[in-house]
Amino acid sequence: MFNRSGLLKYEFNSEFVEVLWEKDEREYQNAALDYIGKFVKKLDKGHLPLVKKLIVTKSWWDTVDMLASHAVGAIAAKHPEIIGEKIDEWVTSDDMWLRRTSILFQLKYKDRTDEDLLYRYILENNESKEFFIQKAIGWALREYSKNEP
């Protein structure tokens, strides 16, 4: 879709993502996620406020999971200082989707996963009765176990 449109020839456009996100139909959010996915290697820590905004608005597991494991994961891999600056705050946030993001952002890291950080974030949330938090914990542990059985 984006290759034919010529959009990928340009720099990442945050305003374009926000316009798509504000539309009522979920297909627009899916288009925004596809667009972000095409630019994920070019995202930097300056994009984190946008990603956080997307996580906490029109939140659902499929949108949050893509943003967590792709966008936040890529930004944190390039700029690990954001973990202490931002993601450490998210793990205890009142917003369940930010907590889920903090647990899942290392999902694609495989052998680069910071085990201590993962376990600390899990322990911060292990007593949560929220289904989506418990599901995130299980998923993160299952993915990590593929590298560290």
Secondary structure, DSSP 8 states (H G I E B T S, - for coil): -HHHHTGGGS---HHHHHHHHHSSSHHHHHHHHHHHHHHGGG--GGGHHHHHHHHHSS--HHHHHHIIIIIIHHHHHH-THHIIIIIHHHTT-S-HHHHHHHHHTTTT-GGG--HHHHHHHHHHHTT---HHHHHHHHHHHHHHHTT--
